[in-house]
Amino acid sequence: MLRQTFHYLGIKNNPSMSEDALRRLQFNKLRRLVQHACETTEFYKGLYDECQVSPNAIESLDDLTRLPIIDKDIVNRAEQSIISD
């Protein structure tokens, strides 16, 4: 799942970058994506508030497990509230 997410974020393996540096870059981009979703959509703001999860509190990949999982049905019901400003 994370590999697919990183692919969508345009992050590819860089041979000149250490594995640790690449993981940090990937994590930081993912954290910014989660923060952006919360700041610019009613859907994610409400979802994170309801689950008492703050995107600012994500400090490691382990913290991502606290984020709620959404499926196609939830996305379809969200309609316009899931679209970013």
N, C-alpha and C positions, 0 to 999 in steps of 0.2 A: 504494500500500500504506500509506504513512504517513498519507495523507489519511483512509483508512478507520479506521486505528487511532485517530487523533485524534477522529474522529466517535464512536467507541465510548467514548472517554474523556470525552465530553461537552464537548469544546472546539469552540467555534464562533467564527467571525470576529466580532470586536468592533470596531465602527467608531471607538470612542474610544481604541483601543489601537494603537500603532504596529506596523508589520509586524515589526520587530525584537523588540519586547516580546512580541508574540504568539508568535513562533518560540521565544523563550526559555521562555515559559510552557508551550508544547507539549512542548518537549524535556524540561523538568524533570518534567512529569507522566509522560511516557513513561519517563524514567529511574527514577522512583519505582515505576512499575508493574513494570519489569524487576527492580528490587531486591526488591520485595514477592514476586514469583514465586519468586525464588531463596531468600528467607528462609522461605517458608511452604509450599513443596512439595518433596517428595523428588525429583520428576522434574526440575525445573529446577535444583535444587542439584546433582544428579548430572550433568546435562547440561553445565552451565557448568564444573563441576570437570573433567569428562572433556575438554572442549575448552580447558581452561586459560584461561577467560574470567572475569573478575571484573566483575560489574555495577557495582562501585564505580569501575572504571577507565573507564567510559563518560563521556567529556568532550565529545563532539560527535556529530552525526548520522553522521559518517564511521565512528565507532567501532561503530555498530550493525551494520555489515557483518561484524563479527567474531562476532556472535551466530549460533549455528547456526539454520538454518531447519528447522522441523518441518512435517510434513504430516499428513493425516488418519490414515494408517496408524500413524504414530508415536504420535499421540494415542490411538488405539484400543488400542494395545499397552500404553500407560502405565497404563491403567485408573485405579485409585484414587490412584496416586502423583502424578497431575497435579492433583488437587483440593487447593485451599488449605486450610490448617488453620483 
